[in-house]
Amino acid sequence: MADRLQGKVTAVRGAVVDVAFSQGLPRINEALAIARGESAPLLAEVQAHLDEHHVRSIALASTSGLSRGGPVHALGGPLSVPVGDAVLGRLLDVTGAPGDAGPALPEDIEHRPIHQSPPDLATQHVKDERFATGIKIIDLLTPLVQGGKAAMFGGAGVGKTVLVMELIHAMVERYQGISVFAGVGERSREGHEMLLDMQESGVLPHTVLVYGQMNEPPGARWRVPLTALSIAEYFRDERRKNVLLLMDNVFRFVQAGAEVSGLLGRLPSRVGYQPTLADEVAALQERIVSVEGVAVTAIEAVYVPADDFTDPAVTALASHVDSLVVLSRAMAAQGMYPAIDPIASSSILLDPLVVGESHFGVATEVRRTIEHYRSLQDVISLLGVEELGSEDRRIVARARRLQRFLTQPFAVTEAFTGMPGRSVALEDTLAGCQAILAGECDDWQERSLYMIGTLDEARSKEQATRRDKHGASST
């Protein structure tokens, strides 16, 4: 400690702490430890040099109890967090301290700084192995790939967190590797539910949970994704293991950055966001990459404020992802769960060279059919479906059946719906869509295709309905 810079607190304004150093200044993003009497030191991060002797820092925890004149020492580098097998199965905060009432981490545990440069472009590698999820509409229209980045965009209450939870559940058996979950600005209830669900499903021993909750200062919420990413990078680089990185909700990271920017006195940019928005998003997203032989696959939930998909934060995040899963409030209102918009959602991987001609052809035809139905909805609302031509009526009927076939019950919602979750292989999804597009289901009731797995299940429901009708008519 003797060779490190020593300073003292000169001002405390909420999460902003100004510190004076008599000799030299710590670097930007260097961590500071601020003494708090008997309590553990408060960690802060240098964000600005005010003059030759003063820096402005952002606290990573509550500044309650700090006083002017308190001793501060610079840690000589960025905040470092514990990594390695000891953090598996644990819930950590932004500084790497356990938050799950479990045993303390070993004192000799390895640490890794949260600020890192992404690997060189020459060493980055993209796998072409598809990431099967068992969710029909995702595997069909927005396929994921190992080592890719997928984002779930949606407003409040349309099912982002449920979808991320189902993806975790669906990949427990399929996915052999380490999972790192970053809860950014989440509610305490959601964190508690996530911990319990992972304990019950048996995946917790292969998972690290990193949380910066809503009640924590903006500095903590701002840096939580970097803490999770540093742990993921360790398992990728040092242990050569595939990593599944889940983040819920990345918009809260941007929101925390805007709060920090305001606290530092920077002039706001578009829609009140920080002027450094693009840089901050890129600094996070460009580190989520795969290197030769090992993949980091990211699945991110992104809140869309006021359902405005032109929001600067949303467009900045969307520019970095491979698969764009857009959740629609209109579809949620119709009970079409998962409420994924088949037209607005997209993936750069939906290419015949990647998924094959057959998959690409079915997905294109499904999109074309549903889009045609949507273009006729105003006419149907005004005049009724009977006023359409025979070909249009046939397309509308098939589009409605496709929409219902692409719904499915989730395992994570079974307690609420009473329906056991379904996981559907891609081959079954393609076969079901081809059958509907070919007209095999034209005389089926739409409800037979709603909230089922494979087409065989729908066929059984249809046959049971017909038997019931036949029995009722004969009596």
Disulfide bonds with the S-S distance in Angstrom:
none
